[in-house]
Amino acid sequence: MTEIGSQAKVDSLRNPVATGHPPQLAVIVPSFNERGNIELLYEKLAIALDETAWEMIVVDDNSPDGTATVVNEMSRVYANVRCIRRFGRRGLSSACVEGMASTSAPYVAVIDADLQHDEAILPQMLEKALAGADLVVGTRFAGEGSAATGLSATRLSGSRLATKMAAMIAGQPISDPMSGFFLVRRDIFENVAPKLANDGFKILIDLIVTSERAGKPLQIAEVPYTFRPRHAGESKMNPLIVIQYLGLWASKLSGGILPPSFLLFGLVGVTGVVVHMATLGAVTAGLGGNGALSSETIFVAAQITATMVAMTWNFFLNNNLTYSDRKLRGRKLVIGLLGFYAICALGGIANISVASGIYELRHQTFIAGLAGAVMSSVFNYAVTRAFTWK
């Protein structure tokens, strides 16, 4: 950061926004622990965009490495830089949405902070948008585009698989629906913004599918580029991101009837059943050697233990997976766990009530049991989302 205040450097990167022109393009940069990249990214953007009136909006998820501090220092030097610092919220998609909603520029671009995207193609992307495209995607998988230098063989294979899955729901041909590098007209974004999923890692496919299903398919153009190695810091890709993407994909495949968070909540519930049954078997076997206890007493004790273990498992898994963007910590974690126990107990009552009512009408155990399970799942999801992870 020692050169930020250098007058020669400031003059070399001066932008029309600094002289009072409103920005034509806003470049949204979602960030988490990108301190070592953010200033260099600005310099590269300034060179690439040259005389274009533009601004850079960094949406930082309260990075512990001080990324927001660096951006705020830059904003005191460069008039076209600002930072949105988020507290208690995490997630790439929601960061992009907040950034795009915060600008008055008629065109908005999303680019990663890690310098893997080639900022030099932004003028071409803007040119295609000015020529009539609603959305312009920086693609790694068409023309001269490539991802080989920026991804390992394993991640490249995974990316290609995710791309094929995304193509199934895109509704129109697109070579790189998983790209995190794109430019869109702001009015197009605003038309669908209320319907976009806040939880997720890839906003582009959500934007395309939501527009398509709203009866307003986008005119899409593509510009190829070479995906580069990360400059500094660590990749955010992890198994959690993969699971969240699968949730988004399944949600869009269902026509958006089921939100991604409900699908993940249900998946956690399935694993909870496995944990419940395993605990039930283990405790029953452990108490079975005590001849002083009746089989009924053993079952009740095992069932109570298994229920508590399964609920605890579900709570912590949901806290780290389904609601990773609003993860509870410290005192809130303890209060949330106790509240989760109470809500699940009420959900169990709802399960029994619905199942009993249907059984009395139909006398079909499977249907009654399934209806009760669905009812309790919906109840638990709705109430915990409103009160536990609000």
Disulfide bonds with the S-S distance in Angstrom:
none
